[in-house]
């Protein structure tokens, strides 16, 4: 797995925390916003830490983001570092 940038670590950890709070519910965002940030999300997707599903079409399409088991393991292993990133 390639090294993640701090922004990618924050994204992964924030989505994981939301899933913990909401019983593994996915996080959603507009597909257009997701595509605008695809360079940030691509390493998370390519490494299997995060997946997404597309719902709807056109300008109202949504991306449903889910942290995968590998992503959960990463967040557990690096929990202290990730907490510090969010607070810093």
C-alpha positions in Angstrom: 0.0 0.0 0.0 1.3 3.4 -0.9 1.8 6.1 1.8 -1.3 8.2 2.4 -1.2 12.0 2.6 -2.5 13.6 5.7 -5.7 14.8 3.9 -6.4 11.2 2.8 -5.8 9.9 6.3 -8.3 12.5 7.7 -10.9 11.6 5.1 -10.6 7.9 5.9 -10.7 8.4 9.7 -13.7 10.9 9.5 -15.8 8.5 7.4 -14.8 5.6 9.7 -15.9 7.6 12.8 -19.2 8.5 11.1 -19.8 4.8 10.3 -19.0 3.9 14.0 -21.6 6.4 15.2 -24.3 5.3 12.7 -23.9 1.6 12.7 -21.8 1.1 9.5 -24.0 3.5 7.5 -22.2 4.8 4.5 -21.3 8.5 4.1 -22.8 10.2 1.1 -21.7 13.2 -0.9 -22.7 14.7 -4.3 -21.0 12.8 -7.1 -19.8 16.0 -8.6 -18.0 16.9 -5.4 -16.5 13.4 -5.3 -15.3 13.7 -8.9 -13.7 17.1 -8.1 -11.7 15.5 -5.4 -10.9 12.2 -7.2 -7.1 12.8 -7.0 -7.5 12.8 -3.2 -9.8 9.8 -3.1 -8.1 7.6 -5.7 -5.3 6.2 -3.5 -7.9 5.2 -0.9 -10.0 3.5 -3.6 -7.0 1.9 -5.3 -5.7 0.4 -2.1 -9.1 -1.0 -1.1 -9.4 1.1 2.1 -12.5 2.8 0.8 -15.1 1.9 -1.8 -18.1 3.8 -3.2 -21.3 3.2 -5.0 -23.1 5.7 -7.3 -26.8 6.4 -6.8 -28.9 8.4 -9.1 -27.9 10.3 -12.2 -27.2 13.8 -13.5 -26.5 16.6 -11.2 -28.3 14.9 -8.3 -26.2 11.8 -8.4 -24.7 10.7 -5.0 -21.5 8.8 -4.1 -22.0 6.5 -1.1 -18.6 6.0 0.6 -17.8 2.9 2.7 -14.6 2.2 4.7 -13.6 -1.4 4.0 -12.2 -3.9 6.5 -8.6 -3.0 5.4 -9.5 0.7 6.1 -10.9 -0.2 9.5 -7.7 -2.1 10.3 -5.6 0.9 9.2 -7.6 3.3 11.4 -7.3 1.0 14.4 -3.6 0.5 13.9 -2.9 4.3 13.4 -5.7 5.6 15.8 -3.5 7.9 17.9 -1.8 9.5 14.8 -5.2 10.0 13.1 -6.8 11.6 16.3 -3.9 14.0 16.4 -4.3 14.9 12.7 -8.0 15.7 13.3 -7.2 17.9 16.3 -4.2 19.6 14.7 
